[in-house]
Amino acid sequence: MKKLYCVIIAMLALTISDAQNPVGKWKVISHISSFGGETFDSQKALLQQRPCAANIFYEIKEDKTYRLNAASSGCDEKYKKIQEKLYSKTKWKFDGGIISISATDFAVSQSYKVSFSGNQMIWSGTDGQGTIVYQKL
């Protein structure tokens, strides 16, 4: 009986820790920013101009890489190539509920406070970058 309790506790711990882990494939569903007193959703604006971008997702990998994947988005090749190149060297680190993203080995980076709600991950900019909401794929 003691072993059964240990197994159940271990499984719960893994489930809880996985829910708080940014590793996975994520699709941006909104990116709320403010400029000049106006609030806007840049993801919504992007999708109005390029509906194919709805099929782009981000891969946050165990090896600490952060990649945009547009391969099967349906966007034109030039756009896919440019977008994927922008994230070709990007790395991430996660510490104390803060995720930092950098393409310069963290000489310069963007940091966000991370929270999870169901299958969503919410990034709130620590330096006024706005809020990005991701949905897990």
Helices and strands as residue ranges (DSSP letters): H 2-19, E 24-35, E 38-41, H 42-49, G 51-55, E 57-60, E 66-69, H 77-86, E 91-95, E 98-102, E 110-117, E 120-125, E 131-136
